[in-house]
Amino acid sequence: MAHMNVDRETLRELADEGNEAALDRLADLADAEDEVDQLSELLDEGSARAGFLLTRRAVAAGDLRELQRISDAGHEEAGNELDRLLRAPSDGPRE
């Protein structure tokens, strides 16, 4: 199958009509272009893919507040990762 280059405007129109694959594609494009604000907007729209991608970024950065925000937005995996990080043994006191 040939690779199709679909513009964002078309993807946005399809996503607005309820096409979840288009919403996922928008999330992948935003992630590839390091557009975290766009990913957050897609999460607010209910994109599970955006939630996954934001969770992956927050875990890599050790950003507990962002994991809480993503979890509060309804992405269960972020809550699981937050719990895992909070239960991990600490490296000792920080000075």
C-alpha positions in Angstrom: 0.0 0.0 0.0 1.3 3.4 -0.9 2.1 6.0 1.8 -0.5 8.8 1.8 0.4 12.3 2.8 -2.8 13.7 4.4 -2.9 17.3 5.4 -3.7 18.3 9.0 -6.8 20.2 7.9 -8.4 17.1 6.4 -7.4 15.1 9.5 -9.0 17.7 11.7 -12.2 17.7 9.7 -12.4 13.9 9.9 -11.6 14.0 13.7 -14.3 16.6 14.2 -16.7 14.2 12.5 -15.8 11.5 15.1 -13.1 9.6 13.2 -10.8 8.2 15.9 -8.1 7.1 13.4 -7.8 10.7 12.2 -7.6 11.8 15.8 -4.8 9.3 16.5 -3.0 10.4 13.3 -3.1 14.0 14.6 -1.7 12.9 17.9 1.2 11.1 16.2 2.0 14.1 14.0 1.9 16.4 17.1 4.2 14.0 18.9 6.7 13.8 16.0 6.8 17.6 15.8 7.2 17.9 19.6 3.9 19.9 19.8 3.1 19.1 23.5 0.3 21.8 23.6 -1.4 20.2 20.6 -1.1 16.8 22.3 -2.7 18.3 25.4 -5.6 19.7 23.3 -6.1 16.3 21.7 -6.2 14.7 25.1 -8.9 17.2 26.2 -10.8 16.1 23.1 -10.7 12.5 24.3 -7.8 11.1 22.3 -6.5 8.0 24.0 -3.4 8.1 21.7 -2.6 11.6 22.9 -2.9 10.4 26.5 -0.5 7.5 25.8 2.0 9.8 24.1 1.8 12.4 26.9 2.1 9.7 29.5 5.2 8.3 27.8 6.8 11.8 27.8 5.9 12.5 31.4 7.3 9.2 32.6 10.6 9.8 30.7 10.8 13.3 32.4 9.7 12.0 35.8 7.0 14.7 35.8 4.5 13.6 38.5 2.3 16.7 38.2 1.9 16.1 34.4 1.0 12.5 35.1 -1.6 13.6 37.6 -3.1 16.0 35.0 -3.2 13.3 32.4 -4.8 10.9 34.8 -7.4 13.6 35.8 -8.2 13.9 32.1 -9.2 10.3 32.2 -6.2 8.4 30.9 -5.9 5.5 33.3 -2.4 4.5 32.3 -1.1 7.9 33.6 -2.6 7.1 37.0 -1.0 3.7 37.0 2.4 5.2 36.1 2.1 7.9 38.7 1.3 5.3 41.4 4.3 3.2 40.2 6.7 6.2 40.4 5.4 7.2 43.8 5.9 3.7 45.2 9.4 3.4 43.8 12.1 3.5 46.4 13.8 6.9 46.6 17.4 7.5 46.0 17.7 9.0 49.5 17.4 12.5 50.8 18.1 15.4 48.5 20.1 18.3 49.8 
